């Protein structure tokens, strides 16, 4: 075959390839009407659409779209953004609810329409509103029963009541979150009544805390100051006469390693009310400085601050 013929065949093959490619690129996909015009909700169901190369992925993404719709309902139609004058607090509350909504489990979800086009699955999922509401309402009822039962326990002392309510805080928070979610599912649900009920319980804790006066006894001012600050930030007062007493016992061992000044601190806390010991804690901490033992002592007090925050106010007060 001559060189001329070879060039001609090559040109012909390239032309055919270009035509095929151009035809493929001009191919249009007609998506179904139900996919393009789906509603988010009607009186009985929620709906979500999505597409993916995997049927399961398409379904899961469609369910995420339903969750996103519910999040918007909560943000726009409830007073969740007006629960506090603190903008940062409001932002945190809203973000938490949205996060919870995104994690909703849709046990009754089903694909009611699907089509396979151009190597992709296009799906329409349906979730029954009544069934979804019942699932989450049953969980709220369980929480409310547990909370009521716990609050009915006989607690004579103020601290015992504070401890009791503190142990319920996670359940109270979950119940409040569920109230908002239930409203998004069913707009005639009285979420404000539920929120008010749980806020009253938390407000009672604040009232009880205001009746507590704490005194702190320590030979080391830095540790006393850090503990005082810790209690204050959790709304507990440091004052006398006190109904809660804290004894700090500390021992500091100084050493030097290369260029480092090191303070190894052993700190013991004993918290009591009258003759009753509420809790005891031991902290073994290390402070370091490149300049002096005085600064390494300061470093150990900062380590004490972090240790207090890590344990939290409830453990510090009530865990032996």
matplotlib code that plots the C-alpha trace (Angstrom):
import matplotlib.pyplot as plt

x = [0.0, 1.3, 2.1, -0.7, -3.3, -2.1, -2.6, -6.1, -7.2, -5.9, -7.8, -11.0, -10.7, -10.2, -13.2, -15.4, -14.2, -14.9, -18.4, -19.1, -17.8, -19.8, -23.0, -22.4, -21.8, -25.0, -27.0, -29.7, -31.3, -35.0, -35.5, -38.9, -41.5, -41.8, -38.0, -38.0, -41.3, -41.4, -42.8, -41.1, -44.2, -47.9, -50.5, -49.3, -45.7, -42.3, -40.5, -36.9, -35.2, -31.6, -29.4, -26.3, -24.4, -25.5, -29.2, -28.4, -26.3, -29.2, -31.7, -29.5, -28.9, -32.6, -33.2, -30.6, -32.5, -35.6, -33.5, -32.4, -36.0, -36.9, -33.9, -35.2, -38.6, -37.2, -35.0, -37.7, -40.9, -40.0, -38.7, -35.4, -33.4, -35.1, -34.4, -31.6, -30.2, -26.8, -26.2, -23.4, -25.7, -28.5, -26.1, -24.9, -28.5, -29.5, -26.4, -27.1, -30.7, -29.6, -27.0, -29.6, -32.0, -29.4, -28.9, -32.6, -33.4, -36.2, -37.3, -40.4, -38.7, -39.3, -38.4, -41.7, -40.2, -36.9, -35.4, -32.0, -30.8, -27.3, -25.7, -27.3, -30.2, -32.8, -35.1, -38.1, -38.4, -41.4, -41.6, -44.9, -45.3, -47.6, -45.2, -42.2, -44.0, -45.0, -41.4, -40.0, -43.0, -42.6, -39.0, -40.0, -42.6, -40.0, -37.7, -40.5, -41.4, -37.7, -37.3, -40.6, -39.7, -36.2, -37.6, -40.1, -37.3, -37.1, -34.2, -34.1, -30.9, -30.2, -27.1, -29.0, -31.6, -28.9, -27.2, -30.5, -31.2, -27.6, -27.9, -30.9, -29.3, -28.6, -32.1, -33.6, -31.5, -32.6, -36.2, -36.0, -34.4, -37.1, -39.8, -38.5, -38.1, -41.6, -43.0, -41.1, -42.8, -46.2, -46.8, -49.7, -47.5, -47.2, -43.4, -43.5, -45.2, -42.5, -39.7, -41.2, -41.6, -37.9, -36.7, -38.5, -36.5, -33.2, -34.3, -35.0, -31.4, -30.1, -32.3, -30.9, -27.3, -27.9, -28.4, -25.0, -22.1, -18.6, -15.5, -12.1, -9.2, -5.7, -2.1, -1.4, -3.1, -2.7, -4.7, -7.3, -7.7, -8.1, -10.7, -12.6, -12.7, -13.9, -16.8, -17.7, -17.9, -20.4, -22.5, -21.4, -20.6, -17.4, -18.5, -18.9, -20.8, -20.6, -22.7, -20.1, -16.4, -13.4, -10.0, -7.1, -3.9, -0.9, 2.7, 5.1, 8.4, 10.9, 13.5, 15.6, 16.1, 18.5, 17.2, 13.8, 12.5, 9.9, 7.2, 5.5, 2.4, 0.2, -3.1, -5.9, -9.4, -11.9, -15.4, -17.9, -21.1, -21.1, -20.0, -20.8, -18.0, -19.4, -16.4, -12.6, -10.2, -6.4, -4.5, -0.9, 0.3, 3.5, 4.4, 7.4, 9.3, 12.5, 13.1, 12.3, 10.6, 8.1, 7.0, 6.9, 4.5, 2.3, 2.4, 1.2, -1.7, -2.7, -2.5, -4.8, -7.3, -7.4, -7.8, -10.8, -12.4, -11.8, -13.7, -16.5, -18.5, -20.8, -17.9, -16.0, -18.9, -20.5, -18.1, -16.1]
y = [0.0, 3.4, 6.1, 8.2, 5.5, 5.2, 8.9, 8.7, 5.8, 7.5, 10.7, 8.6, 6.9, 10.1, 11.7, 8.7, 8.9, 12.6, 12.1, 9.3, 11.5, 14.4, 12.3, 11.0, 14.5, 15.7, 12.9, 14.2, 12.5, 13.1, 12.9, 11.7, 14.2, 12.8, 13.5, 17.0, 18.1, 16.2, 17.9, 17.7, 16.9, 16.4, 15.6, 12.0, 11.7, 13.2, 12.8, 13.0, 12.6, 11.9, 10.2, 8.1, 5.3, 3.1, 2.5, 2.4, 5.6, 7.3, 6.2, 7.4, 10.8, 11.2, 10.5, 13.2, 15.6, 14.9, 15.5, 18.8, 19.8, 19.0, 21.1, 24.1, 23.6, 23.7, 26.7, 28.8, 27.8, 27.4, 29.8, 27.9, 31.0, 33.0, 30.8, 33.1, 36.6, 34.9, 34.7, 32.1, 29.9, 30.2, 29.2, 26.2, 25.1, 25.4, 23.6, 20.8, 20.3, 20.3, 17.7, 15.6, 15.9, 14.8, 11.6, 10.7, 7.1, 6.6, 3.0, 3.2, 4.8, 3.1, 3.8, 4.3, 5.3, 4.6, 4.6, 3.7, 6.3, 6.8, 4.5, 6.3, 5.5, 8.2, 7.6, 9.0, 7.9, 8.2, 8.3, 8.0, 11.1, 9.3, 6.4, 8.7, 10.8, 7.8, 6.4, 9.6, 10.4, 7.0, 7.8, 11.2, 9.4, 7.0, 9.9, 11.8, 8.7, 8.3, 12.0, 12.1, 8.9, 10.2, 13.6, 11.8, 10.2, 11.6, 14.0, 16.1, 18.0, 20.7, 19.0, 15.7, 17.5, 19.2, 15.8, 14.3, 16.9, 16.9, 13.2, 13.9, 16.7, 14.4, 13.1, 16.6, 17.8, 14.8, 15.4, 19.1, 18.1, 15.6, 18.2, 20.4, 17.4, 16.2, 19.6, 19.5, 16.2, 17.2, 21.0, 20.7, 19.1, 21.4, 21.6, 24.8, 22.9, 20.2, 22.8, 24.8, 21.7, 20.7, 24.3, 24.5, 21.5, 23.1, 26.4, 24.6, 23.4, 27.0, 28.1, 25.3, 26.2, 29.8, 28.5, 26.8, 28.7, 27.1, 27.7, 26.6, 25.9, 25.6, 26.6, 27.1, 30.2, 29.3, 26.0, 27.7, 30.5, 27.9, 26.0, 29.1, 30.2, 26.7, 26.8, 30.4, 29.5, 26.8, 29.3, 28.2, 31.0, 31.1, 32.7, 32.3, 31.0, 27.9, 24.8, 23.1, 22.9, 22.0, 21.0, 21.2, 19.3, 19.7, 18.6, 19.9, 18.2, 20.4, 19.0, 20.0, 18.1, 19.7, 23.2, 22.5, 23.5, 20.9, 20.9, 17.6, 18.3, 15.9, 17.5, 16.0, 17.4, 16.5, 18.1, 17.8, 19.2, 19.2, 15.7, 14.1, 13.6, 14.3, 13.5, 13.0, 13.5, 13.1, 14.8, 14.0, 16.9, 18.2, 21.8, 22.9, 26.1, 27.0, 30.0, 29.2, 26.9, 29.8, 29.6, 25.8, 26.1, 28.3, 25.7, 23.1, 25.3, 25.6, 21.8, 21.7, 23.9, 21.6, 18.6, 20.2, 21.0, 17.5, 16.0, 18.5, 20.0, 17.1, 14.6, 17.0, 17.6, 14.2, 11.4, 9.7]
z = [0.0, -1.0, 1.4, -0.2, 0.5, 4.1, 4.7, 3.1, 5.3, 8.4, 7.5, 6.9, 10.2, 12.1, 10.3, 11.3, 14.9, 15.1, 13.7, 16.3, 19.1, 18.0, 17.8, 21.3, 22.7, 21.2, 22.7, 25.0, 28.0, 28.7, 32.4, 33.7, 34.7, 38.3, 38.7, 37.5, 39.2, 42.4, 45.5, 48.9, 50.8, 50.7, 53.4, 53.8, 52.7, 52.3, 48.9, 47.8, 44.5, 43.5, 40.9, 41.0, 39.3, 42.2, 43.1, 46.9, 46.7, 44.8, 47.5, 50.4, 48.8, 48.2, 51.9, 52.7, 50.7, 52.8, 55.9, 54.4, 53.8, 57.5, 58.7, 56.7, 58.2, 61.7, 61.1, 59.3, 61.1, 64.8, 67.5, 67.7, 66.7, 69.5, 72.5, 73.7, 73.3, 72.8, 69.0, 69.4, 71.6, 69.0, 66.2, 68.2, 68.9, 65.2, 64.0, 66.6, 65.4, 61.8, 62.6, 64.4, 61.5, 59.0, 61.1, 61.1, 60.3, 57.8, 58.5, 56.3, 53.3, 49.9, 46.3, 44.4, 41.1, 39.4, 36.0, 34.6, 32.0, 30.6, 33.1, 36.1, 38.4, 38.9, 42.0, 43.8, 47.4, 49.7, 53.5, 55.3, 57.6, 60.1, 60.6, 60.8, 63.4, 65.5, 65.5, 67.0, 69.2, 70.9, 71.6, 73.1, 75.3, 76.6, 77.5, 79.2, 81.3, 82.3, 83.2, 85.2, 87.1, 88.0, 89.2, 91.5, 93.5, 97.0, 97.3, 100.4, 99.9, 97.4, 96.1, 95.6, 93.5, 91.4, 90.9, 89.9, 87.3, 86.0, 85.4, 83.1, 81.0, 78.0, 78.0, 78.4, 75.4, 73.3, 74.2, 73.2, 69.9, 69.2, 69.9, 67.1, 64.7, 65.5, 64.6, 61.3, 60.5, 61.7, 61.9, 64.4, 67.1, 70.1, 70.3, 72.4, 75.3, 75.3, 75.1, 78.0, 80.1, 79.8, 80.1, 83.5, 84.7, 83.7, 85.2, 88.5, 88.4, 88.0, 91.0, 93.1, 92.1, 93.2, 96.7, 96.9, 98.5, 98.2, 100.3, 99.1, 101.4, 99.9, 100.7, 97.0, 95.6, 91.9, 92.3, 94.5, 91.9, 89.0, 91.0, 91.9, 88.3, 87.3, 89.8, 88.8, 85.1, 86.1, 88.0, 91.5, 94.0, 96.1, 99.4, 103.2, 105.1, 102.8, 102.5, 100.4, 101.4, 99.2, 100.6, 98.2, 99.2, 96.9, 96.8, 94.2, 93.3, 91.3, 89.0, 86.0, 82.8, 80.3, 79.8, 81.3, 84.7, 85.7, 88.4, 89.1, 91.1, 93.1, 93.8, 95.9, 96.2, 98.9, 98.4, 101.3, 102.7, 106.4, 107.5, 104.1, 101.6, 98.1, 96.0, 96.0, 93.1, 92.6, 89.8, 88.9, 86.7, 85.1, 84.4, 82.3, 81.7, 79.9, 82.3, 86.0, 88.5, 89.2, 85.6, 85.6, 88.7, 86.6, 83.9, 86.3, 87.4, 83.8, 83.5, 86.6, 84.8, 81.7, 84.0, 85.7, 82.3, 81.1, 84.0, 84.0, 86.9, 87.5, 88.0, 90.1, 92.5, 92.6, 91.6, 94.3]

ax = plt.figure().add_subplot(projection="3d")
ax.plot(x, y, z, "-o")
ax.set_aspect("equal")
plt.show()
